[in-house]
Amino acid sequence: MSEIKKTSKNKKTVVILAALVVIIAAAVVIWLTMGNKSEDSPAATGTPGATASKDGDTKSLEQTFYIYDTVVNIKVFGNTVEQKNMDDIQAMLERMDIEFSRTKTNGELYAVNQAAGKEAVAVSDETLDIVKLSLKYAEEMDGLYDPTVGPLVDLWAIGEGGEHVPDQAAIDKARSLVNYKDVIVDEAAKTVKLAKEGMVLDMGGIGKGYAADRIADYLKAQGLNSAMINLGGSSIIALGNKPNGSQWNIGLQDPDQSRGTQLGTIKITDEVIDASGVYERFFMQDGVRYHHILDPRTGFPSQNGLKSITIMSPNATDADALSTGVFLMGLEEGMKYLEALPEKVEAFFITDDNKIYATSELKKRLNLTDSTYQFAD
């Protein structure tokens, strides 16, 4: 009986070993096949890679990334576009995502915030540039856009779960640390310092726009002048026209619905669309919607009768900052501010009663497709 068991056991061992040999051989074949791919191949780099297609006789590549806590979609047209361009864009996005993050511990902005009230921190040219731009916008909008709003952002923590209205003492304490004039930039030394301990720089108000502009600059430098750059639906750049020469037709977000629902469309060329609204991140308490657009003057989310604002501009960084600052201004003051700007900026506001107020030139271009919304008289 023991001999029978022993023989059976030996047979099982042989079968198992044979199966392992087959598996190893298959793995070697796959490895050799993959090894024959070029270094630029998505399989070789371990990334999903871009999807190639044709628009008439023009090649296109399209790739989606998850970065900046949002879905980023890039579609580039041109017969010279290649996977390397998408890889370069991904590297740019990942670098800026780390550099400009207030929460990533290996980022430059994080280091500046950690040293608040203590010492200046050396930063890269890119970080220095976005900090300088944020301070320029803050000054132009008299602090309604303020890059030092970080203490309030951290206090409210909207979108992070377990949200509730903070007590007034905590809000007052956070507000006392919000002042863009307390940011000290030394351009010669390439350093940034926050004057008070507890201050927090937050580039959330312009980070996506800045990234979109850098992608557009890169593509133009590569001779690629037809592209759609979409950072989460809130910052969109249409570069040039479509390959056939027609304009891009962009769907406009319905502020009462989930992402992807449209209230209308607009055709654009070499233009930016940037939207901010109460629908993006919010929580409800006692029947009140508390959203992520915080007013530095009160420390609370703005409650000014606006659902959303959409800015049209040649520059995504400008549009991103304006969509925050002008939203906080409210309808009347915001419209006056935009109309007084020297550069060409258009916008439309949506109020709580579903009325649309648009700058004169933009109103002619908007094609409303949802009867819920009407132009105000």
Steps between C-alpha positions, in 0.01 A plus 500: 500500500782740584665425164177586315477833686864571426457429128188718486683782677790477252261516204337817644843659547591427136171653378555814711857540377386459138235768548757737647729444201214590264419817698864609511540438127189706426630781720832499314319524164292795626810669642688460171201632304465804727873557490485550125285811543664842467585703810224749414239225490233530771549133588872555545447802726231332705236767416172443314611742228301714263226390261586576137237593242452703183301813424494495122866483405620634836633274774390551861600365839274510805594408856334527840684551829379519860689787659426821693227290666310504173478333159719669240436431131737614225431455128762623254470514122797502262691250291813552710333430838643195680482318831802694625291819493242341731776365725652850521161648589445237768842575650420873503166442673647268760782744575267797543254294702774433754665844490174694550330271752447622855458140623766294317796481739762498219361816340647850500180673609474256790854596606413871483192442718696293753750784536229767547607767747853354520705518182501550126503192278681468167266393219517416130437759227159341438385526861637853526306592186163367618540663844580837337200467268272414793612813685441712190143374470443552874609862473291564188188354663564664838543167679176334384724249334763428766762221477540497881143371547649162599412521874132541409519221240653268760244601764193439285654191330218490243507182297702304756208340687344578837447867410321735736489874560798594724443711808543875464816516716677253271389693192625829648836343582538362147396834346770681699760298308363587156682796348686488170705803607677276753662295224863605447655415164872552435542468124879532510536221758201307358342460841150523647423575863174523694517768767283328764511152643188308401462668161430263209548572130245327279529507119165325452354820353740511204681165493293335227507809281875536539550133409274534194700801378829313540364207296386740228843669495670161469279387211552824310877468544472150347317640197170344611236770467174306512401347833237471771636528856240416765587509871195355671248700300571816699805615299485441126732631229408467134827539311450626146217343301410142413710348219224577246512868595171505692467632853480283809144450630508490881223381732429729794450355848157505661564616860203298631604167353786251520805550277427441134152656490482805273296818510626606157796520265748756371747500211854617573844539340823560694300573812463386859186404691526502878205439731444526874179411676323383811446156342865391506567419868248566776311363797155569640427600862163616629378545143790728402752414227858569607728488197875525445522864384600667826477875550813634681293793631261279701675164521182335368402364159354781292121536507435765234228350283738351242508135395795529268718723287672407175794707374618512135854626460813455286692391812405210730683630809322835474166326450554269799577787739216715364244221534567497875544871568215619278265235642560651844432850365147396409303575185495880478849575630645204311349607168633855544845368589520281189377772267768737632788258433738608222532147359223314320314295763141382465281329760154381589348470847220262604289612793295295746182565295663341190546829317810548286677838494766520228738767379369649176728320252471164672120505506501491119713184501318291761265231370266399783362146468330461840173690544562513877734791436409832341688817424412781738335804344 
